[in-house]
Amino acid sequence: MTSSSAQSQKSAYEGELIDQSRDFLTIVLADQIFGIPILQVQDVLGEQKVTKIPLAPPEVAGSLNLRGRIVTAINMRSRLGLPTLERKTGRKNMSVVVEHENELYSLVIDQVGDVLTLKNGIEPTPATLDSTWREISSGVYRLEDSLLVILDVSKFLDTVHV
């Protein structure tokens, strides 16, 4: 076996592994678990000081400074038509920073979960899922006791009016 054919077999095998399992950062929003592809996550932040942007759409929470870069903060609850979360003492919003079209966005969420490695089993988004959620989902994965909605970050941010 030549070196180049061994190399191509190795690349093909590695490609199969990537197709068979993918890592997702889980986030919680209104008791629903979403999964964000880990390769799209730039950072996870605790509560940040957000500067309001005059005349911005309701889903735009404002902007924040992240190590010298201006980041647009998107309130996922507002974007998905969910009620504002009543803050419990000591509980603060978190956010996940993602990159889209060379810009950073901070997705304001209720809480961050774990990183899950999902093997085969991601299913198409069911027609019964709320239409607003369906348009930003790239599929679902059945967990033991709930349904993980896979967030398509590009679709989600393309529908935000920034």
N, CA and C of each residue as an Amber inpcrd file, in Angstrom:
protein
   486
   0.8570000  -1.1770000   0.0000000   0.0000000   0.0000000   0.0000000
   0.8980000   1.2330000   0.0000000   0.6460000   2.1470000  -0.9090000
   1.4690000   3.3450000  -0.9910000   1.0690000   4.3120000   0.0980000
   1.9580000   5.2610000   0.3160000   1.7040000   6.2550000   1.3630000
   0.4690000   7.0880000   1.0450000   0.2950000   7.4410000  -0.2380000
  -0.8530000   8.2800000  -0.5980000  -2.1710000   7.5200000  -0.4620000
  -2.1870000   6.2090000  -0.7920000  -3.4360000   5.4670000  -0.6310000
  -3.7550000   5.2440000   0.8430000  -2.7260000   5.0380000   1.6680000
  -2.9460000   4.9240000   3.1150000  -3.4910000   6.2320000   3.6590000
  -2.9560000   7.3400000   3.1530000  -3.4150000   8.6660000   3.5790000
  -4.8840000   8.8620000   3.2030000  -5.2580000   8.4730000   1.9680000
  -6.6450000   8.6780000   1.5490000  -7.5930000   7.7730000   2.3310000
  -7.1620000   6.5400000   2.6600000  -7.9980000   5.6680000   3.4830000
  -8.1790000   6.2470000   4.8740000  -7.0910000   6.7900000   5.4220000
  -7.1730000   7.3890000   6.7530000  -8.1390000   8.5730000   6.7320000
  -8.0430000   9.4290000   5.6970000  -8.9340000  10.5840000   5.5970000
 -10.3830000  10.1410000   5.4720000 -10.6220000   9.1030000   4.6570000
 -11.9910000   8.6100000   4.4910000 -12.5200000   8.0660000   5.8140000
 -11.6860000   7.3350000   6.5490000 -12.0990000   6.7790000   7.8360000
 -12.4090000   7.8950000   8.8200000 -11.5410000   8.9200000   8.8670000
 -11.7950000  10.0400000   9.7770000 -13.0840000  10.7430000   9.4040000
 -13.3650000  10.8520000   8.0980000 -14.6090000  11.4690000   7.6530000
 -15.8190000  10.6980000   8.1340000 -15.7170000   9.3550000   8.1240000
 -16.8220000   8.5340000   8.6170000 -17.0760000   8.7950000  10.0950000
 -16.0060000   8.9380000  10.8650000 -16.1750000   9.1920000  12.2980000
 -16.8740000  10.5140000  12.5350000 -16.5090000  11.5090000  11.7530000
 -17.1360000  12.8190000  11.9140000 -18.6250000  12.7120000  11.6040000
 -18.9710000  11.9340000  10.5540000 -20.3740000  11.7860000  10.1900000
 -21.1550000  11.0120000  11.2490000 -20.4980000  10.0770000  11.9290000
 -21.2040000   9.2120000  12.8590000 -21.4480000   9.8560000  14.2200000
 -20.6030000  10.7670000  14.6420000 -20.8420000  11.4120000  15.9320000
 -20.4900000  12.8840000  15.8340000 -21.3140000  13.6840000  16.4850000
 -21.0950000  15.1280000  16.4860000 -21.2920000  15.6310000  17.9030000
 -20.5380000  16.6640000  18.2510000 -20.6310000  17.2470000  19.5880000
 -21.5110000  18.4870000  19.5570000 -22.3470000  18.6140000  20.5800000
 -23.2520000  19.7500000  20.7030000 -23.1730000  20.3070000  22.1130000
 -23.1620000  21.6280000  22.2220000 -23.3180000  22.2890000  23.5110000
 -24.8170000  22.4050000  23.7370000 -25.2930000  21.9170000  24.8670000
 -26.7220000  22.0230000  25.1400000 -27.0010000  23.3160000  25.8930000
 -28.1020000  23.9320000  25.5340000 -28.5670000  25.1400000  26.2110000
 -30.0330000  24.9210000  26.5580000 -30.4960000  25.6490000  27.5550000
 -31.8950000  25.5350000  27.9700000 -32.5580000  26.8880000  27.7900000
 -33.7340000  26.8310000  27.2050000 -34.5320000  28.0210000  26.9840000
 -35.9850000  27.6240000  27.2030000 -36.6150000  28.1980000  28.2190000
 -38.0170000  27.8950000  28.5440000 -38.2370000  26.3930000  28.7050000
 -37.3630000  25.7500000  29.4500000 -37.4360000  24.3150000  29.7360000
 -37.2620000  23.4240000  28.5070000 -36.8770000  23.9970000  27.3830000
 -36.5960000  23.2100000  26.1760000 -35.0830000  23.1430000  25.9910000
 -34.5830000  21.9570000  25.6680000 -33.1470000  21.7840000  25.4440000
 -32.8530000  21.9410000  23.9570000 -31.8840000  22.7990000  23.6680000
 -31.3970000  22.9850000  22.3040000 -29.9570000  22.5130000  22.2560000
 -29.5100000  22.1150000  21.0850000 -28.1170000  21.7520000  20.8850000
 -27.5050000  22.6610000  19.8390000 -26.3450000  23.2380000  20.1620000
 -25.6090000  24.0690000  19.2080000 -24.3560000  23.2910000  18.8240000
 -24.1020000  23.1130000  17.5250000 -22.8740000  22.4140000  17.1290000
 -21.6630000  23.0680000  17.7910000 -20.8730000  22.2600000  18.4830000
 -19.7740000  22.7800000  19.3000000 -18.7730000  23.5770000  18.4710000
 -18.6100000  23.2240000  17.2050000 -17.6490000  23.9400000  16.3650000
 -18.0930000  25.3680000  16.0590000 -19.3600000  25.6860000  16.3000000
 -19.8470000  27.0430000  16.0760000 -19.7760000  27.9040000  17.3320000
 -19.4850000  27.2930000  18.4660000 -19.4400000  28.0290000  19.7330000
 -18.0640000  28.6590000  19.9050000 -18.0550000  29.9770000  20.0860000
 -16.8110000  30.7060000  20.3070000 -16.5000000  30.8730000  21.7870000
 -17.5500000  31.0590000  22.5980000 -17.3620000  31.3480000  24.0170000
 -18.6760000  31.1290000  24.7540000 -18.5900000  30.9210000  26.0510000
 -19.7570000  30.8640000  26.9310000 -19.5320000  31.9310000  27.9900000
 -20.5220000  32.8080000  28.1750000 -20.3700000  33.9450000  29.0810000
 -21.4240000  33.9200000  30.1780000 -21.0350000  34.4150000  31.3370000
 -22.0010000  34.7010000  32.3870000 -22.7020000  35.9990000  32.0130000
 -23.4650000  36.5310000  32.9280000 -24.1830000  37.7710000  32.6330000
 -23.1960000  38.8850000  32.3120000 -23.4820000  39.6230000  31.2650000
 -22.6230000  40.7010000  30.7920000 -23.3900000  42.0160000  30.7950000
 -22.6300000  43.1090000  30.8620000 -23.2450000  44.4310000  30.7320000
 -23.5470000  44.6480000  29.2550000 -24.8200000  44.8060000  28.9520000
 -25.2630000  44.9860000  27.5740000 -25.7350000  46.4200000  27.4040000
 -25.2250000  47.0870000  26.3750000 -25.6240000  48.4540000  26.0620000
 -26.7890000  48.4100000  25.0850000 -27.9020000  49.0260000  25.4580000
 -29.0800000  49.0580000  24.5900000 -28.7540000  49.8160000  23.3100000
 -29.3550000  49.3840000  22.2230000 -29.1890000  50.0380000  20.9290000
 -30.5140000  50.7120000  20.5920000 -30.5150000  52.0490000  20.4460000
 -31.7660000  52.7540000  20.1460000 -32.4000000  52.2500000  18.8460000
 -33.7090000  52.1050000  18.8560000 -34.5110000  51.6990000  17.7060000
 -34.1980000  50.2960000  17.1830000 -33.5320000  49.4950000  17.9810000
 -33.2280000  48.1130000  17.5730000 -34.4910000  47.2650000  17.6950000
 -34.5990000  46.2200000  16.8910000 -35.7460000  45.3180000  17.0250000
 -35.7740000  44.6820000  18.4170000 -36.9290000  44.2170000  18.8650000
 -37.0480000  43.6940000  20.2330000 -36.1310000  42.5120000  20.5350000
 -35.7950000  41.7030000  19.5310000 -34.9350000  40.5500000  19.7970000
 -33.4690000  40.9260000  19.9830000 -33.1070000  42.1550000  19.6160000
 -31.7280000  42.6160000  19.8140000 -31.6420000  43.2320000  21.2080000
 -30.9750000  42.5160000  22.1080000 -30.8540000  42.9730000  23.4970000
 -29.9140000  44.1630000  23.6040000 -28.9930000  44.2970000  22.6600000
 -28.0210000  45.3850000  22.6680000 -26.6810000  44.8970000  22.1620000
 -25.6270000  45.5530000  22.6370000 -24.2790000  45.1340000  22.2430000
 -23.4050000  45.0670000  23.4850000 -22.3410000  44.2780000  23.3740000
 -21.3990000  44.1720000  24.4790000 -19.9890000  44.1250000  23.9190000
 -19.0420000  44.4160000  24.7890000 -17.6370000  44.4070000  24.4030000
 -17.0210000  43.1020000  24.8860000 -16.5220000  42.3190000  23.9500000
 -15.8930000  41.0490000  24.2830000 -14.4450000  41.0990000  23.8130000
 -13.5550000  41.3510000  24.7530000 -12.1230000  41.4440000  24.4590000
 -11.8340000  42.3760000  23.2820000 -12.4740000  43.5310000  23.2990000
 -12.2200000  44.5450000  22.2900000 -13.0730000  44.4370000  21.0390000
 -13.8900000  43.4210000  20.9310000 -14.7890000  43.2840000  19.7770000
 -16.2160000  43.5940000  20.2080000 -16.9260000  44.3110000  19.3590000
 -18.3280000  44.6130000  19.6250000 -19.1590000  43.4110000  19.1720000
 -19.9940000  42.9200000  20.0790000 -20.7970000  41.7260000  19.8350000
 -22.2680000  42.1010000  19.9890000 -23.0930000  41.7230000  19.0270000
 -24.5280000  41.9590000  19.1110000 -25.1590000  40.8680000  19.9680000
 -25.9040000  41.2780000  20.9910000 -26.5800000  40.3320000  21.8880000
 -28.0120000  40.1150000  21.4000000 -28.3640000  38.8500000  21.1860000
 -29.6950000  38.4850000  20.7100000 -30.4360000  37.7680000  21.8330000
 -31.6180000  38.2770000  22.1840000 -32.4430000  37.6430000  23.2080000
 -33.2340000  36.5150000  22.5430000 -32.8340000  35.2780000  22.7960000
 -33.4910000  34.1430000  22.1450000 -34.9550000  34.0190000  22.5470000
 -35.2750000  34.3520000  23.7990000 -36.6780000  34.2770000  24.2330000
 -37.5350000  35.2130000  23.3880000 -37.0760000  36.4380000  23.2170000
 -37.8290000  37.4120000  22.4410000 -37.9610000  36.9610000  20.9850000
 -36.8710000  36.4800000  20.4150000 -36.8770000  36.0420000  19.0170000
 -37.8580000  34.8920000  18.7940000 -37.9830000  34.0110000  19.7880000
 -38.8620000  32.8520000  19.6460000 -40.2660000  33.0900000  20.1980000
 -40.5610000  34.3370000  20.5850000 -41.9000000  34.6650000  21.0630000
 -42.2310000  34.1030000  22.4290000 -41.2060000  33.8760000  23.2430000
 -41.4100000  33.3370000  24.5910000 -41.4920000  34.4730000  25.6050000
 -42.1970000  34.2690000  26.7090000 -42.2820000  35.3280000  27.7270000
 -40.9220000  35.5790000  28.3740000 -40.7500000  36.7910000  28.8740000
 -39.5220000  37.1530000  29.5740000 -39.3970000  36.3110000  30.8290000
 -38.1900000  35.8640000  31.0990000 -37.9450000  35.0270000  32.2680000
 -37.9290000  35.8870000  33.5180000 -38.7260000  35.4910000  34.5170000
 -38.6700000  36.1810000  35.7990000 -37.3940000  35.7510000  36.4930000
 -36.5850000  36.7160000  36.8750000 -35.3050000  36.3970000  37.5110000
 -35.5090000  35.9580000  38.9390000 -34.9120000  34.8320000  39.2320000
 -34.9140000  34.3500000  40.6070000 -33.6510000  34.8740000  41.2670000
 -33.7090000  35.0710000  42.5580000 -32.5540000  35.5820000  43.2800000
 -31.3420000  34.7070000  43.0120000 -30.2680000  35.3530000  42.6180000
 -29.0210000  34.6380000  42.3770000 -28.9180000  33.9910000  41.0080000
 -29.9940000  33.9690000  40.2490000 -29.9540000  33.3390000  38.9240000
 -29.7670000  34.4090000  37.8630000 -28.7730000  34.2320000  37.0210000
 -28.4800000  35.2240000  35.9930000 -28.5130000  34.5670000  34.6240000
 -28.8390000  35.3820000  33.6260000 -28.8120000  34.8830000  32.2580000
 -27.3900000  34.5570000  31.8570000 -27.2780000  33.6640000  30.9340000
 -25.9790000  33.3190000  30.3710000 -26.0750000  33.5640000  28.8740000
 -24.9530000  33.5030000  28.2110000 -24.9900000  33.6180000  26.7640000
 -23.8990000  32.7830000  26.1260000 -24.1760000  32.4100000  24.9040000
 -23.2480000  31.6290000  24.1010000 -22.8710000  32.4960000  22.9110000
 -21.5750000  32.6730000  22.7010000 -21.1000000  33.4930000  21.5900000
 -20.8550000  32.5830000  20.3940000 -21.4620000  32.9550000  19.2660000
 -21.2990000  32.2090000  18.0220000 -20.8550000  33.1810000  16.9330000
 -20.2560000  32.6340000  15.8900000 -19.8370000  33.4650000  14.7610000
 -20.7400000  33.1600000  13.5780000 -21.1580000  34.2340000  12.9010000
 -22.0080000  34.0990000  11.7160000 -21.6080000  35.1800000  10.7300000
 -21.1970000  34.7700000   9.5430000 -20.7800000  35.7000000   8.4910000
 -19.7520000  36.7010000   9.0110000 -18.7360000  36.1860000   9.6810000
 -17.6030000  36.9550000  10.2190000 -17.9770000  37.9630000  11.3010000
 -19.1460000  37.8360000  11.8700000 -19.5720000  38.6830000  12.9840000
 -19.8400000  37.7930000  14.1910000 -19.5870000  38.3340000  15.3880000
 -19.8830000  37.6000000  16.6130000 -21.2500000  38.0080000  17.1420000
 -21.9980000  37.0240000  17.6170000 -23.3040000  37.2490000  18.2160000
 -23.3470000  36.5290000  19.5520000 -23.9500000  37.1680000  20.5290000
 -24.1310000  36.5710000  21.8460000 -25.6010000  36.1760000  21.9680000
 -25.8600000  34.8870000  22.0710000 -27.2280000  34.3940000  22.2110000
 -27.5610000  34.3190000  23.6940000 -28.4630000  35.1830000  24.1460000
 -28.8390000  35.2380000  25.5600000 -29.8370000  34.1140000  25.8230000
 -29.4830000  33.2470000  26.7830000 -30.2550000  32.0380000  27.0630000
 -30.5350000  31.9330000  28.5540000 -31.3050000  30.9250000  28.9520000
 -31.5970000  30.7110000  30.3700000 -30.4290000  30.0380000  31.0830000
 -29.8930000  28.9850000  30.4890000 -28.7550000  28.3140000  31.1050000
 -28.0160000  27.4500000  30.0920000 -26.7720000  27.1490000  30.4220000
 -25.9300000  26.2860000  29.5990000 -25.9300000  24.9040000  30.2250000
 -26.0070000  23.8940000  29.3870000 -25.9780000  22.5160000  29.8650000
 -24.6140000  21.8950000  29.6260000 -24.6270000  20.6610000  29.1840000
 -23.4110000  19.8900000  28.9600000 -23.0730000  19.8370000  27.4810000
 -21.8990000  19.2930000  27.2000000 -21.5390000  18.9600000  25.8290000
 -21.9180000  17.4960000  25.6320000 -22.7350000  17.2460000  24.6200000
 -23.1710000  15.8850000  24.3170000 -22.5660000  15.4320000  23.0020000
 -22.0730000  14.2180000  22.9750000 -21.6340000  13.6060000  21.7300000
 -22.7790000  12.7330000  21.2550000 -23.3640000  13.1200000  20.1230000
 -24.5090000  12.3890000  19.5980000 -24.0580000  11.4950000  18.4630000
 -24.3410000  10.2460000  18.5960000 -24.0450000   9.2910000  17.5320000
 -25.2260000   9.3330000  16.5600000 -25.2610000   8.4280000  15.6330000
 -26.3750000   8.3880000  14.6800000 -27.6940000   8.4860000  15.4290000
 -28.6650000   9.1160000  14.8300000 -29.9690000   9.1990000  15.4770000
 -30.5960000  10.5730000  15.3760000 -29.9090000  11.5240000  14.7390000
 -30.5300000  12.8330000  14.5440000 -31.6090000  12.6590000  13.4820000
 -32.8170000  13.0810000  13.8240000 -33.9730000  12.9040000  12.9530000
 -34.3800000  14.2440000  12.3520000 -35.1080000  14.2160000  11.2290000
 -35.6230000  15.4640000  10.6630000 -36.5490000  16.1560000  11.6650000
 -36.6420000  17.4570000  11.5460000 -37.5210000  18.2250000  12.4280000
 -38.9680000  17.7980000  12.1900000 -39.6890000  17.4080000  13.2360000
 -41.0770000  16.9560000  13.0430000 -42.0030000  18.1150000  12.6650000
 -42.9970000  17.7990000  11.8710000 -43.9670000  18.8050000  11.4340000
 -44.7710000  19.3530000  12.6050000 -44.8340000  18.6060000  13.6990000
 -45.6240000  19.0350000  14.8590000 -44.9060000  20.0660000  15.7280000
 -43.6210000  20.2890000  15.4740000 -42.8760000  21.2910000  16.2390000
 -43.3790000  22.6800000  15.8570000 -43.4600000  23.5760000  16.8140000
 -43.8920000  24.9520000  16.5660000 -43.1910000  25.5080000  15.3310000
 -43.9230000  26.1890000  14.4630000 -43.3620000  26.6580000  13.1860000
 -42.1750000  27.6010000  13.3770000 -42.1990000  28.4280000  14.4130000
 -41.0740000  29.3310000  14.6720000 -39.8270000  28.5290000  15.0080000
 -39.9840000  27.4770000  15.7710000 -38.8460000  26.6420000  16.1500000
 -38.4160000  25.7680000  14.9770000 -39.3890000  25.3270000  14.1770000
 -39.0900000  24.4660000  13.0360000 -38.1800000  25.1780000  12.0380000
 -38.4110000  26.4780000  11.8380000 -37.6150000  27.1950000  10.8390000
 -36.1690000  27.4240000  11.2690000 -35.8460000  27.2500000  12.5380000
 -34.4630000  27.4480000  12.9980000 -33.7970000  26.1370000  13.4100000
 -34.4810000  25.0280000  13.1660000 -33.9720000  23.7210000  13.5760000
 -33.4200000  22.9550000  12.3800000 -32.3330000  22.2230000  12.6240000
 -31.8040000  21.3520000  11.5700000 -32.0820000  19.8840000  11.8890000
 -32.8740000  19.6330000  12.9220000 -33.2400000  18.2700000  13.2890000
 -33.4710000  18.1520000  14.7770000 -33.8020000  16.9560000  15.2040000
 -34.0280000  16.6850000  16.6230000 -33.3450000  15.3780000  16.9970000
 -33.0880000  15.2280000  18.2850000 -32.4840000  14.0040000  18.8000000
 -33.2590000  13.6090000  20.0470000 -33.6890000  12.3690000  20.1000000
 -34.4650000  11.8990000  21.2490000 -33.5300000  11.5160000  22.3870000
 -33.6260000  12.2810000  23.4870000 -32.9000000  11.9520000  24.7070000
 -33.7840000  11.0290000  25.5360000 -33.2690000  10.5780000  26.6660000
 -34.0420000   9.6690000  27.5170000 -35.4020000  10.2300000  27.9050000
 -35.4240000  11.4870000  28.3370000 -36.6630000  12.0530000  28.8590000
 -37.1050000  13.3410000  28.1760000 -36.4720000  13.7020000  27.0630000
 -36.8680000  14.9260000  26.3700000 -36.3810000  14.8950000  24.9260000
 -36.7120000  15.9400000  24.2160000 -36.3340000  16.0700000  22.8180000
 -35.3300000  17.2050000  22.6970000 -34.1790000  16.9330000  22.1180000
 -33.1490000  17.9450000  21.8940000 -33.3720000  18.5300000  20.5080000
 -33.6170000  19.8350000  20.4350000 -33.7900000  20.5160000  19.1530000
 -32.4220000  21.0370000  18.7260000 -31.9590000  20.6180000  17.5490000
 -30.6650000  21.0560000  17.0370000 -30.8520000  22.4360000  16.4130000
 -30.1740000  23.4400000  16.9690000 -30.2970000  24.8150000  16.4920000
 -29.4160000  25.0160000  15.2700000 -30.0150000  25.4670000  14.1840000
 -29.2640000  25.8610000  12.9970000 -28.9330000  27.3390000  13.1830000
 -27.7100000  27.6140000  13.6080000 -27.3050000  28.9760000  13.9710000
 -27.4780000  29.9280000  12.7920000 -27.1180000  29.4960000  11.5960000
 -27.2450000  30.3620000  10.4180000 -28.6980000  30.7390000  10.1640000
 -29.5980000  29.7640000  10.1910000 -31.0200000  30.0620000   9.9800000
 -31.5420000  30.9830000  11.0750000 -31.1410000  30.7090000  12.3180000
 -31.6020000  31.5300000  13.4360000 -31.1750000  32.9860000  13.2540000
 -29.9050000  33.2040000  12.9480000 -29.4090000  34.5740000  12.8330000
 -29.8530000  35.2470000  11.5410000 -30.1170000  34.4750000  10.4920000
 -30.6240000  35.0660000   9.2520000 -32.0210000  35.6420000   9.4420000
 -32.7750000  35.1190000  10.4050000 -34.1400000  35.5990000  10.6230000
 -34.2100000  36.7520000  11.6250000 -33.0840000  37.0740000  12.2530000
 -33.0490000  38.2000000  13.1920000 -32.8420000  39.4730000  12.3840000
 -33.6230000  40.4680000  12.6780000 -33.5440000  41.7320000  11.9380000
 -32.5780000  42.6770000  12.6350000 -31.2900000  42.5540000  12.2770000
 -30.2590000  43.3840000  12.9100000 -29.9690000  44.5650000  12.0250000
